Amino acid sequence: MTWGDDVFVNVGAYLSVFESLWLGDRVRLGERVSIHDEDHAFEPVGGDREVYRTSPVVIEDDVWIGAGAIILRGSHIGAGSVVAAGAVVKGLFGAGQLIAGVPARVVRPLKGLDQRDD
């Protein structure tokens, strides 16, 4: 697991790392965020019930992940993105996106600091 500078992990967060988790600088994890770089193989696998599939998770710089969000194996969240509370994220998401829903999708691009409405 690799952590950048100034990472914040709130109460009840759960990080399950079997292969690789990379958190960039200034990443913020809300309450009860769950990140998994693994999941169980659920097809019949013989006598062994503890078979896992793994894929790295990458969360780039300046990402904010809202309370209760779940980030699944193989996900990549681009810099400056926001993951809404309760979202279930699986897949590749570019920089500067508002990501929400179950399953998560891009809702809209985020405005830069110089583009915000006051």
ABEGO torsion letter per residue (X at the ends): XBBBBGBBBBBGBBBBBAABBBBBBGBBBBBGBBBBABBBBABBAEABABBBBBBBBBBBBGBBBBBGBBBBBGBBBBBGBBBBBGBBBBEBBBBGBBBBEOBBBBABBBBBAAABBX
